[in-house]
């Protein structure tokens, strides 16, 4: 079977990458085993296809090739598996239009997307949005598919990723409006996990770290709850609390977004208080100007 050939734009990208890493067209041609004119033609074809003819490489000190601003975005964003590099994504990377590829935890989309969108619109930034859990978002930042991601701790290992804590939140107990807990504890200022014994309870999914934390709490204090549902996001939680007349233990989102007015909330009293952080993630050494603008806005708003 003959070897599988790369599609045309990836051949162009290979020449462009070789020229960046080697520092000259001549050295890139020698590395690839082709004529100098072939590398030049490939780089020019890439410029015509992705950047309306604008240069991606220019001569620097000592006549060594260096990246233009558009070339730098393209080069940084293409350090990822080849099968993910379609022409649309490459055009976005090489575009003169400021673009931020932002990944969000679904719950944070409820709390932060409006603020991020207003900041982006005010500064002329194009947002390309996606959603995912911590493993998916971290992987996409590591492979430079995202310029910035926002998620909760705890996070999986994240080599090649820089992070910044934006907000620290304690845990609270939530209860539906017609729940037994709401009636029994309406005048209480705070609740202990022991107060949930025997209550219908909405937990997080078993592979979610918050679900594991709740199991540890109940085991430590000999508490048994009646699990009525499992959930992975606040986007689904409130309706379950109402329907099952149940309660839940959750991070306190109120510094970012109020709970619905009919949902009761109490601080959770713990012997060793735990906390959750909202964290921003971006590729190491590669916080783009657009992503920096979004991050600055979040620092001020959160």
N, C-alpha and C positions, 0 to 999 in steps of 0.2 A: 504494500500500500504506500503511495507517495506521501511525503510529509505534508501536513495541513498548512496551507499558506495563511499568513495574516491578512486580514482585510486591509484595503488600501490606506485608510486613515491611520491605522496602527503602524504600518510601515513608515509613513511620514513621521509619526510620533517617535518611533525608534530612532530615526535620524536626528530629530530635534533633541531628544534626550541625550544621545551620544555627543552631539555638539556642545550641549551645556556641560556635560561631565568632563569632556576632553578639553574644552576651552577653545577649540578651533574647528573649522570645517575639515581641514586637512587631517588632523588627528582623529576626528570622528570617522572619516572615510577609511583611514588605515585600520581602525578598530573594527569597523563593519566589513572590511574587505571589499569595498566598492570604490568607484571613481569619485573624486572630489565633486564633480558636477552632479552626481546622483544625490549626494547629501544636500547640496545647495538647492536642487530642484525639489527635494522632499520638504525642506524647511519652507521654501517659498510657497509650495502647494498648501502646506498647513496654514500659513499666514493668510492665503487667499480664502481658504475654506472656513477658517474660524474667526479671523480678525479683520475681514474686509480689506485685506492687503496691508494692514498695519504691521510693523516689524515686531517680532517676538524676541529677537536677538540683536545686539548692537556691539560695536567695538568698544572696549574699555581700555584702561591703562595697559601698555605693552601690547596693544592690539588683541588682547585676549577677549573672547566673546563673553558678554554678560547679558543677563536677562533684562528686558524692559519690564515695566510694571505689569503689562498684560501677560508677557511671557512668564513672569515670576508666579502669577496666579495659576497659569496653566501647568507649569512644571510642578508646583507644590500639590496641585489637585490631582495629578496623574500618577502619584506614587501609590498605586492601588491595583488590584487584579485586573488584567487586560479585558476580561469579559464584561467589566462594568463600564468601560470607557466608550460609550456610544457617541455619535457626532453631536447630539443635542447637548449632552453634558459637557463635552469639550468646548462647544460654542459658548456655553454659559461661563466656563472657566476663563476663556480668552476674551470675553466681552468687555467693552469699555464701561458698560452699565454696571454700577455697583450692586452686587448680589451677595446675600447672606444665606447660606444653606443651614437652616436651624432645625435641630431635632428636639422634641419635647416629650417628656413624660405626659401621658394623657391627662392626669390630674392637674399638672401644671399648665396645660393648655387652657383649662377652665379659669385658672387664677391669673396667669401672666400674659396670655396671648394678646388680649386687648391692649395692654400697656406696651408690649413689644411692637405691635402693629402700628400704634399711634406714633411711636418714636421713629419707626422705619419710614412711615409715610411723610413725616415732617422733614426728614433728611434725604428723601428721594431714593431710599434703599428698596431694592426688590427682594422680597422674602420668598424662599423656597422651603416649604415646611414639610416635616415628616414627624411621625410619632413612633414611639417604641419603649420597651422596657430597658432597664439598666444595661443588660448584656448587649442588646442590639445597638443602643446609642453609643456605648463605649467602643464597640467594634467599629462603628461607622466613623467615629472621631479618629481612632487609631489608623484607619485606612484612608483618612482625609476625604471621606465622602461627605462629611459635615464640617462646616466652619466653626460651629458652636452647638453645644447641647446643654439642656437643662434637665436635671433629675434630682431625685432624693438619695440620701445615703440610706443604707450602706451600698457601696459600689463594688463591682467586681475588680480584680487587679487591672490596672490601666497604665502599663508602660507606654511611653511615647505620647502621653496625654498630660496636659497641664490642667489644674483645677483650682477653683476658688470657691470658698463657702460664702454664700450670699445671705443666708438667713438660718437661724437656729430655732427650732420649735420643740416644745414639750408635748406630752401626750394628754389627750382628753378622753372622757367617756361621752359618747353621743347616744341619744335615745329618741325613738319616734314619739310623736305627740300623744298617742293613745296607749303607750306602753305602760306596763306595771311599774317599771323603774321610774318613769316620769312622774307618776302619781305618788310613789313612795318617797322619792328623793327631791321633790320640787323645791323644798326649802333648804336643801343642803348646799354648802359652798364648795365642797369637793367630795370625791368618792374614792374609795379604795377598791382594789380588785375583788376583795372579799364581799363587797356590796353587790357584786354581779352574780353571786351563787344562785343557781336555779333559773336565771333569766334567759329568755330567747336571745341568741347572740348571732350577729353577722360577722364572720371572720374573713381574713384575707386568704387568698389561695395558699395551698400548703407549701408551694415552692417560693412564696413571697416571704421576705425576712420578717415582715410585721406579723404574719401568721405564726411563724416560729417563736417570735417574742411573746405573743399572747399565750401560746401553749406553755412556755416556760413560766409565765406569770401564774397561770392557773395551777400548774403542778406544784410550784413553790408554796402556794397558799392553800392547797387542798380544795380548790374551787372547781365546781362542775357547772358548766353552762349548757344550754340546749342549743346546739348549733343548728340554725335554720337556713343558712345560706353562706356561700363564699363569693368573694368579689375581688377584682383586681384594681379598681379605681373608684375615686369619689364620684365619678360620673354615673356610677351605678348604685352607689351605696344608699343615698337618701331614700329612693323609692322602696328599697328593701326594708329599711328601718320603719317606714310608714306601713307597708303591707303586712309585715310580720310582727308589728308592734314590738320591735326588738331594740337591742343596744349594740354598741361596737366600741372598740378602743382604737383611736386614730391619732395621727399627728394633728396638732392644732393649727389649722390653716388660716385662722382669723387675721394674722398680720398681713396676709395677702388677699384674702377673699372671705366675706362673711359666710357663716353657715346659714342655711334657710331659716327664716324666723320661727317656723314651727318645730324645728329640731332642737331638743334640749342638749346643753353641753355643760360638763363639769370638769374642772382640772382633775387629773388622776394623781392621787397621793401614792408615792412609791418610796420604799425604804432606800433604794438607790435610784434616784431620778434618772430617766433616760431621755434622750433628745434625738431629733432628726434634723438634718441640714438640707437646705436647697443648695445644690452645687452646680456651677457652670464648668463645662469641659471644653477644651479645644486642643488641636494638635500641637505638640511641643514645638515651640519656636515659630508658630505660624498663626498668630492671631491677626486676621485680616483687618484692615481699617473699618470695614462695615461691621464685622463681628465686634470690634472694640467699641463702636458706637452703640450697638445693642447692649453690650455688657455695661457700659457706663450708665445707660439709662436704667438698667435693672438695679445697679448699685444705689442709685438715687431713689428708686421707687419701692424697693423691697426692704 
